[in-house]
């Protein structure tokens, strides 16, 4: 284990600080665009996770693992999105205690409305700031860190896993 530093110029402080500042700056730019489409950032994240998952669905527990939400938080968001017609709940045939969140056609339509503007912001403020080599290195690094700090982040996203759960 590395010794605890009292040196305020320690590059570990710089790394975490830069990451936090970058994340905050990007999310602030994205939030205004999501609001134009009557979505919160977390609702956008839920729609994206569902749309990109096999069968366009995830178990509620897997959705919680892939987002910044607790299981109770994901329940509240999915309930609200269900009332708005963006997602629906579906019973899990193999486990009565589990249910799936499934994106609806209305949810997919809302996502389709948001994505062009969102991708333009991603390109302008994120991807467009990097060379292809920098992007590849950053993606590899982020996956390594993500897998260490959030090993549940890809739960339910493998096609074989979804097929065997059905």
FENBEL-V694188 format. One record per helix or strand of 3 or more residues. SS is the DSSP state (H for helix, E for strand). FROM is the first residue (numbers start at 1). TO is the last residue. If there is no record, write none. Layout:
BEGIN
ss->{SS/SS}
from->{FROM/FROM}
to->{TO/TO}
END
This chain:
BEGIN
ss->{H/H/H/E/H/H/E/E/H/H/H/H}
from->{11/41/54/57/60/71/87/99/105/127/132/159}
to->{36/51/56/59/66/83/91/103/125/129/149/165}
END
